[in-house]
């Protein structure tokens, strides 16, 4: 399954957050990344949206019959 734009942003921000705030748990890192994401200008968000679209298209080409089905 391909990553969405926020997950791509969070992945890139993870080392920066750890460098600034120390080694936090994933919940706290996601919270801090979310706060930073909301403050980002639209042009920055559009970069991550485009990356997510490109990854999704590659995934669809590699796995044309894939259908996400979460198990509960």
C-alpha positions as CSV (number, residue, x, y, z in Angstrom):
1,X,0.0,0.0,0.0
2,X,1.4,3.4,-0.9
3,X,2.0,6.1,1.6
4,X,-0.2,9.2,1.8
5,X,1.2,12.8,1.7
6,X,1.3,13.2,5.5
7,X,3.1,9.9,6.1
8,X,5.7,11.0,3.6
9,X,6.1,14.3,5.4
10,X,6.2,12.6,8.8
11,X,8.9,10.2,7.6
12,X,11.1,13.1,6.5
13,X,10.4,15.1,9.6
14,X,11.1,12.2,12.1
15,X,14.9,12.8,12.3
16,X,14.4,16.5,12.6
17,X,11.9,16.1,15.4
18,X,14.2,13.7,17.3
19,X,17.1,16.1,16.9
20,X,15.0,19.0,18.3
21,X,12.9,17.3,21.0
22,X,14.9,14.2,21.8
23,X,13.9,10.6,21.4
24,X,10.1,10.7,21.7
25,X,7.6,7.9,21.3
26,X,5.8,7.6,17.9
27,X,2.6,9.1,19.2
28,X,4.4,12.2,20.3
29,X,6.4,12.4,17.0
30,X,3.2,12.1,15.0
31,X,1.6,14.8,17.1
32,X,4.5,17.2,16.5
33,X,4.7,16.3,12.8
34,X,0.9,17.0,12.5
35,X,1.3,20.4,14.1
36,X,4.2,21.2,11.7
37,X,2.1,19.9,8.8
38,X,-0.8,22.3,9.5
39,X,1.6,25.2,9.6
40,X,3.3,24.4,6.2
41,X,2.4,26.6,3.3
42,X,0.4,25.0,0.5
43,X,3.4,24.8,-1.9
44,X,5.2,22.5,0.6
45,X,2.2,20.3,1.0
46,X,1.8,20.1,-2.8
47,X,5.3,18.6,-3.1
48,X,4.3,15.7,-0.7
49,X,0.9,15.3,-2.4
50,X,2.6,14.9,-5.8
51,X,5.1,12.3,-4.3
52,X,2.1,10.4,-2.9
53,X,0.3,10.4,-6.3
54,X,3.5,9.2,-8.1
55,X,3.9,6.4,-5.5
56,X,0.3,5.4,-5.8
57,X,0.5,5.2,-9.6
58,X,3.7,3.0,-9.4
59,X,2.0,0.8,-6.9
60,X,-1.1,0.4,-9.1
61,X,1.1,-0.5,-12.1
62,X,3.0,-3.1,-10.1
63,X,0.0,-4.6,-8.3
64,X,-3.0,-4.0,-10.6
65,X,-5.3,-6.4,-8.7
66,X,-4.4,-5.1,-5.2
67,X,-7.3,-4.0,-3.1
68,X,-6.8,-2.7,0.4
69,X,-8.9,-4.7,2.8
70,X,-8.1,-4.2,6.5
71,X,-8.6,-7.1,8.7
72,X,-10.7,-6.4,11.8
